[in-house]
Every structure is written in structure tokens, then in C-alpha cells.
């Protein structure tokens, strides 16, 4: 079930009778901006770091404006695209506007502006202001080559690091303020195995900025070397996040649960499948998560797959948040004929 973002934002605006007409006009402009971004202004690229991680493309749009609550939550939930789990977390205050200073190098001023993090996902928004406006006039997509570490120096994400927690990333570029020399990059890093460590600080080292023209993601038009180093102090809610464990209530010969945890930005589950072909990647697309009301939650678009004891072992995150307060869920694996094998999951009492 996907939310209608525009209607939600309009409803939020209509509930606040104190909002001046100028702000309402800005909101209507926001809707037009979203439509325009859908049509032409958003660049997107996906990157995988390890072979066993599998990604599906997801269209992403975002918009940055300034309003009062609850409108802020409605707009900020669009920062990391069409991910309902993250949207619910942000709507409920599980996000942070970063107050750190900007960093300048080689004619580019960068600033980390927003963050959301739990064990399965890390979202960052980064603004880049260019002294040379001509250098970005043909840019449709900006990629940030980054290394992100926690407060103990553990690598969360970084190209070439074999022990990193993150399996891949999606990033999108807002070019709507390009004429004034600004681009904005929203980065969503995924850990299908829920391995992102809890931390009170992130060190974000942007090694280089890579700029691409429209429909030319194979070859950059410009590479600007850094570094730009940002130290981001995180709110206590991120360093103290507690998930909700779920356990299986029934035994299934085909499908078994290794672990399941409901987190602020998604439901992470690791399961094993007894199948003649434990290398069958179609398993990922045949799994559904369904609640007691029949609502189907889609996956985040990335999964980790391996084999153990001739069984396929899959870890993935679904788009339901701990803020949704679901009591029970069914993990359903459908065969090629559409018949399902299900395991019921309920909250653990331990």
C-alpha cells in the first residue's frame, strides 16, 4: 500500500489554519516541482558492492522546502524516495537535520543536511555548491564517492572495502537549483543483513565528486577531487535504536525463519528455503510480507543471498516500520503456479 504523497501534504496543510497564503502557494509549487522532477529533473544510479547482493531499480523523487510540522515530515519523507518504511520513520520524527558546518575544497562547498539510520538503512542528503556554474550546466546526475565510518572507525560504506556493512546504494540528484550553482544528492545505503552498527557519530569522507550528463551514466563529464570531510554527531535516538524481534509460530518444511526484526525503517528478515535449486534468485521476487489485514508490504529492492546446507538463505528488508505497530505478519513464498507456503510471525515475548 503506497501513500499518495501529494494528497498527504495537502491534508497536512489544510489542517493548519495558521499557514499564510504565501506558504500555501509554495506548497502548490512543490507539487508542480515534484511532477517536473518526475518528468525530467531527477538522475538516479544504483551501485552494488558485493556479488551476493541483488538490487532492483526503484524510481526516486525528492524535494527540499521549509515548512512547519507536520508539513516538514511529509516533505522530508520524500528525501529518500519511494520507501514506505523510511517515510513512516521520518513522519514520526525518526530523522535528523544536521547542523554541522559546510566544507569547501577545489571550488565546491559541501554540506550534509539530513540523516536517518538504523541497522538496515542509512540515508544521507548532501548539498554541493559550485563556484563555477558552467561546470554543472549539463549535469543530470552527481555521484559522491564516499567512505563512511562509525565512531570506532569501522567502515559502514566505501567502494573497495570487503568488510563493509552496506551491500549497495541508490543515489538521486536534484538539479532544480542548478542555475544558482547548487546540486543536491540523496544517498540511500542498504544493508540487507542489518549489519549497520549503532553509533553516535558518522565520519563522511567525500573523496571525489563525479558529474554525469543526461543518459551518459557510463562516462562522467567531470571529476572533482576532494576530500571533503564531515563529522556528523547523531541524535541519541539513532545510537539507542531497539528493534522488535519476531518469531515463527508454525513449522514449514519449505520455509524457515532464521531471524526477524522490525526496525524504524523496515522489517528485516533472514530465512532459509528448502529448494532443489538453492541458487535460484527468483526466490527473492516470489517472497511477500503480508499483515493480518491483508496489506502487502513490498521489499526494499535489495537482498543478500547465500547457500547453507543445500538451502537458499536470504536476508532482505520489507517496507513496514516499527511505527506501524503491526502485531503479526506472514512471510509467504509463492511457487511458479502462484501457490504459497507461509510462516506466521508474531512479536517475541523475550
C-alpha positions as CSV (number, residue, x, y, z in Angstrom):
1,X,0.0,0.0,0.0
2,X,1.6,3.2,-1.1
3,X,0.8,6.7,0.2
4,X,-0.4,9.4,-2.0
5,X,2.3,12.0,-1.2
6,X,0.6,15.0,-2.7
7,X,-2.7,14.3,-1.0
8,X,-1.0,13.7,2.3
9,X,0.8,17.0,2.1
10,X,-2.3,18.9,1.1
11,X,-4.2,17.3,4.0
12,X,-1.4,18.4,6.4
13,X,-1.6,22.0,5.0
14,X,-5.4,22.1,5.3
15,X,-5.2,21.1,9.0
16,X,-3.1,24.1,9.9
17,X,-5.3,27.1,9.7
18,X,-2.5,29.5,10.6
19,X,-0.5,28.8,7.4
20,X,-0.3,32.0,5.3
21,X,-1.2,32.2,1.7
22,X,2.4,32.5,0.6
23,X,3.2,29.1,2.2
24,X,0.2,27.5,0.6
25,X,1.4,28.9,-2.8
26,X,4.8,27.4,-2.0
27,X,3.2,24.0,-1.4
28,X,1.3,24.1,-4.7
29,X,4.6,25.0,-6.3
30,X,6.1,22.0,-4.6
31,X,3.6,19.7,-6.2
32,X,4.4,21.2,-9.6
33,X,8.1,20.7,-8.8
34,X,7.6,17.0,-8.0
35,X,5.8,16.5,-11.3
36,X,8.5,18.3,-13.1
37,X,11.2,16.2,-11.4
38,X,9.3,13.0,-12.3
39,X,9.4,14.1,-16.0
40,X,13.0,15.4,-16.4
41,X,15.0,16.6,-13.4
42,X,16.0,13.5,-11.3
43,X,19.1,11.5,-12.0
44,X,19.4,8.1,-10.4
45,X,22.1,5.4,-10.2
46,X,22.5,2.2,-8.3
47,X,25.8,0.7,-7.1
48,X,26.4,-2.8,-5.7
49,X,29.4,-3.6,-3.6
50,X,29.3,-7.4,-3.4
51,X,28.3,-10.1,-5.7
52,X,25.8,-11.8,-3.4
53,X,23.7,-8.7,-3.1
54,X,20.9,-8.3,-5.6
55,X,19.2,-5.0,-6.3
56,X,16.0,-3.9,-8.1
57,X,15.7,-0.4,-9.6
58,X,13.3,1.9,-7.7
59,X,12.3,5.4,-9.1
60,X,13.1,8.2,-6.7
61,X,12.0,11.8,-6.4
62,X,12.7,14.3,-3.7
63,X,12.0,17.9,-2.9
64,X,13.5,20.2,-0.4
65,X,11.4,23.0,1.1
66,X,10.9,24.6,4.5
67,X,7.6,24.5,6.4
68,X,6.4,23.8,9.9
69,X,5.3,20.5,11.3
70,X,3.5,18.3,10.3
71,X,4.3,19.5,6.7
72,X,8.0,19.2,7.3
73,X,7.6,15.5,8.0
74,X,5.5,15.0,4.9
75,X,8.1,16.7,2.7
76,X,11.2,15.2,4.3
77,X,9.7,11.7,3.9
78,X,10.3,12.2,0.1
79,X,14.0,12.7,0.6
80,X,14.9,9.0,0.2
81,X,12.3,8.2,-2.4
82,X,9.6,5.6,-2.6
83,X,10.4,3.7,0.6
84,X,7.3,3.4,2.8
85,X,9.4,2.2,5.9
86,X,11.6,5.3,5.8
87,X,8.6,7.6,5.2
88,X,6.9,6.3,8.3
89,X,10.0,6.7,10.3
90,X,10.6,10.3,9.2
91,X,6.9,11.2,9.7
92,X,7.3,10.1,13.3
93,X,10.4,12.2,13.9
94,X,12.9,9.4,13.3
95,X,15.3,11.7,11.3
96,X,17.8,14.4,11.9
97,X,18.6,17.8,10.3
98,X,22.3,18.0,10.5
99,X,23.8,21.3,12.0
100,X,27.4,20.8,11.0
101,X,29.3,23.3,9.0
102,X,29.9,23.1,5.3
103,X,33.4,22.1,3.9
104,X,35.0,23.6,0.9
105,X,37.6,22.2,-1.4
106,X,38.5,22.7,-5.1
107,X,35.8,25.3,-5.7
108,X,33.0,23.1,-4.2
109,X,31.2,23.7,-0.9
110,X,29.6,20.5,0.5
111,X,27.3,20.1,3.5
112,X,25.5,17.0,5.0
113,X,21.9,18.3,5.7
114,X,19.8,15.3,6.7
115,X,20.3,11.8,8.0
116,X,18.3,8.7,9.0
117,X,19.9,5.5,10.2
118,X,19.2,2.1,11.7
119,X,20.7,-1.4,11.3
120,X,19.3,-1.9,7.8
121,X,19.5,1.5,6.2
122,X,21.4,4.8,6.2
123,X,20.1,7.8,4.3
124,X,22.2,10.9,3.8
125,X,21.3,14.2,2.0
126,X,24.3,16.2,0.8
127,X,24.2,19.7,-0.8
128,X,27.0,20.8,-3.1
129,X,27.6,24.5,-4.1
130,X,29.9,25.0,-7.1
131,X,31.9,28.3,-7.7
132,X,32.0,27.5,-11.4
133,X,28.3,27.5,-12.6
134,X,29.4,26.5,-16.1
135,X,30.9,23.2,-14.8
136,X,27.4,21.9,-13.9
137,X,25.3,23.4,-16.7
138,X,24.9,20.0,-18.5
139,X,24.8,17.9,-15.3
140,X,21.9,15.5,-14.7
141,X,23.4,13.3,-12.1
142,X,26.0,13.7,-9.3
143,X,27.7,10.8,-7.7
144,X,29.6,11.1,-4.4
145,X,32.5,8.7,-4.0
146,X,32.4,8.4,-0.2
147,X,33.8,6.4,2.7
148,X,31.5,6.4,5.8
149,X,32.8,5.1,9.1
150,X,31.3,4.9,12.6
151,X,32.7,6.4,15.8
152,X,35.1,3.4,16.2
153,X,36.5,3.7,12.6
154,X,34.5,0.7,11.3
155,X,33.7,1.1,7.6
156,X,30.0,1.2,7.0
157,X,30.2,2.0,3.4
158,X,33.1,2.5,0.9
159,X,34.0,1.2,-2.5
160,X,36.6,-1.4,-2.3
161,X,36.2,-2.3,1.4
162,X,35.4,-6.0,1.7
163,X,34.2,-5.9,5.3
164,X,31.7,-3.0,4.9
165,X,28.2,-3.3,6.4
166,X,26.4,-1.9,3.3
167,X,25.7,-4.0,0.2
168,X,24.9,-1.2,-2.2
169,X,23.4,2.2,-2.6
170,X,21.0,4.2,-4.6
171,X,21.6,7.9,-5.2
172,X,19.5,10.6,-6.8
173,X,20.3,14.1,-7.8
174,X,18.2,17.2,-7.6
175,X,19.2,19.7,-10.3
176,X,16.4,22.2,-9.8
177,X,18.7,24.8,-8.3
178,X,21.5,24.2,-10.9
179,X,21.3,27.8,-12.2
180,X,22.5,29.1,-8.9
181,X,25.3,26.6,-8.7
182,X,23.8,24.1,-6.4
183,X,23.1,20.3,-6.7
184,X,21.7,18.0,-4.0
185,X,22.4,14.3,-3.7
186,X,20.3,11.9,-1.7
187,X,22.1,8.7,-0.9
188,X,20.3,5.6,0.4
189,X,22.6,2.8,1.6
190,X,21.1,-0.6,2.2
191,X,22.3,-3.5,4.5
192,X,20.1,-6.5,3.7
193,X,21.8,-8.3,6.6
194,X,21.0,-5.5,9.0
195,X,24.7,-5.0,9.8
196,X,25.0,-1.2,10.1
197,X,26.5,-0.6,13.6
198,X,24.8,1.6,16.1
199,X,26.9,4.7,16.6
200,X,26.7,8.2,18.0
201,X,28.8,9.7,15.1
202,X,29.4,9.3,11.4
203,X,32.6,10.3,9.6
204,X,31.7,11.1,6.0
205,X,34.7,11.4,3.7
206,X,33.7,12.5,0.2
207,X,36.8,11.5,-1.8
208,X,35.6,12.9,-5.2
209,X,32.5,14.2,-6.9
210,X,31.6,12.7,-10.3
211,X,29.3,14.5,-12.6
212,X,27.3,12.9,-15.4
213,X,25.2,14.3,-18.3
214,X,21.7,13.0,-19.1
215,X,21.7,9.5,-20.5
216,X,25.5,9.2,-20.2
217,X,26.0,7.4,-16.9
218,X,28.7,5.3,-18.5
219,X,31.1,8.3,-18.8
220,X,31.5,11.3,-16.5
221,X,31.8,14.8,-17.9
222,X,33.8,16.0,-14.9
223,X,35.5,14.5,-11.8
224,X,36.4,16.9,-9.0
225,X,38.9,15.5,-6.4
226,X,38.4,16.2,-2.7
227,X,38.5,15.4,0.0
228,X,35.5,16.9,1.9
229,X,35.5,15.5,5.4
230,X,32.3,15.8,7.6
231,X,31.9,14.7,11.2
232,X,28.2,14.1,11.9
233,X,27.1,13.8,15.5
234,X,23.9,11.7,15.7
235,X,20.9,12.1,17.9
236,X,20.6,9.7,20.7
237,X,17.6,8.0,19.1
238,X,19.9,6.6,16.4
239,X,22.6,5.3,18.8
240,X,20.0,3.7,21.0
241,X,17.7,2.1,18.5
242,X,15.9,-1.0,19.6
243,X,14.2,-3.3,17.2
244,X,11.2,-5.6,17.9
245,X,12.1,-9.3,17.5
246,X,9.5,-11.6,15.8
247,X,9.4,-15.4,16.0
248,X,7.7,-18.1,13.8
249,X,4.6,-19.7,15.3
250,X,4.4,-22.6,12.8
251,X,6.8,-25.2,11.3
252,X,7.1,-25.2,7.5
253,X,9.1,-27.9,5.6
254,X,9.9,-25.5,2.8
255,X,10.4,-22.1,4.5
256,X,12.0,-21.4,7.9
257,X,12.9,-18.2,9.8
258,X,16.4,-17.6,10.9
259,X,15.7,-14.2,12.4
260,X,13.2,-11.4,12.1
261,X,13.3,-7.8,13.5
262,X,11.0,-4.8,13.0
263,X,13.1,-1.7,12.8
264,X,12.2,2.0,12.4
265,X,12.8,2.0,8.7
266,X,11.8,-1.6,7.8
267,X,11.2,-5.2,8.7
268,X,14.4,-7.2,8.3
269,X,14.1,-11.0,7.9
270,X,16.6,-13.8,7.3
271,X,15.0,-17.0,6.1
272,X,16.0,-20.4,4.6
273,X,14.3,-22.1,1.7
274,X,14.5,-25.9,1.1
275,X,14.6,-26.0,-2.6
276,X,16.1,-28.2,-5.4
277,X,18.0,-25.1,-6.6
278,X,19.4,-23.1,-3.7
279,X,20.9,-20.7,-6.3
280,X,17.5,-19.7,-7.6
281,X,17.4,-15.9,-7.4
282,X,13.7,-15.8,-8.4
283,X,13.0,-16.7,-4.7
284,X,13.6,-13.0,-3.9
285,X,10.8,-11.8,-6.2
286,X,8.4,-14.6,-5.0
287,X,8.5,-13.6,-1.3
288,X,5.8,-11.4,0.1
289,X,5.2,-10.0,3.6
290,X,1.5,-9.7,4.5
291,X,-0.1,-8.4,7.7
292,X,-3.3,-9.7,9.4
293,X,-5.4,-7.2,7.4
294,X,-4.1,-8.4,4.1
295,X,-1.8,-5.5,3.4
296,X,1.2,-6.5,1.3
297,X,4.5,-4.8,2.0
298,X,7.0,-4.7,-0.8
299,X,10.7,-5.3,-0.4
300,X,13.3,-2.5,-0.2
301,X,14.7,-3.6,-3.6
302,X,17.9,-5.3,-2.3
303,X,18.6,-8.7,-0.8
304,X,21.6,-10.9,0.3
305,X,21.6,-14.5,-0.9
306,X,23.8,-17.4,0.0
307,X,23.6,-21.2,0.5
308,X,23.9,-23.2,3.7
309,X,23.4,-27.0,3.9
310,X,22.0,-27.0,0.4
311,X,19.4,-24.4,1.3
312,X,19.0,-20.9,-0.1
313,X,19.5,-18.3,2.7
314,X,18.1,-14.9,2.0
315,X,18.2,-11.7,4.0
316,X,16.1,-8.7,3.0
317,X,14.1,-5.8,4.3
318,X,10.4,-5.0,3.7
319,X,8.7,-1.6,3.7
320,X,7.0,-1.7,7.1
321,X,8.1,0.3,10.1
322,X,8.1,-0.2,13.8
323,X,5.9,2.9,13.9
324,X,3.2,0.9,12.0
325,X,2.6,-1.2,15.2
326,X,1.8,-4.5,13.5
327,X,1.2,-7.4,15.8
328,X,1.6,-10.3,13.4
329,X,2.9,-10.8,9.8
330,X,3.0,-13.7,7.4
331,X,6.1,-14.4,5.2
332,X,4.8,-16.0,2.1
333,X,6.8,-17.8,-0.6
334,X,4.9,-18.4,-3.8
335,X,5.8,-21.1,-6.4
336,X,5.7,-20.7,-10.1
337,X,2.0,-21.6,-10.0
338,X,1.2,-18.9,-7.5
339,X,0.6,-21.3,-4.6
340,X,2.0,-20.0,-1.3
341,X,4.0,-21.5,1.6
342,X,3.6,-19.3,4.6
343,X,5.1,-18.8,8.1
344,X,3.3,-16.7,10.6
345,X,5.5,-14.2,12.6
346,X,4.5,-12.7,16.0
347,X,6.3,-10.4,18.4
348,X,8.7,-12.3,20.7
349,X,7.9,-12.1,24.4
350,X,11.5,-12.4,25.4
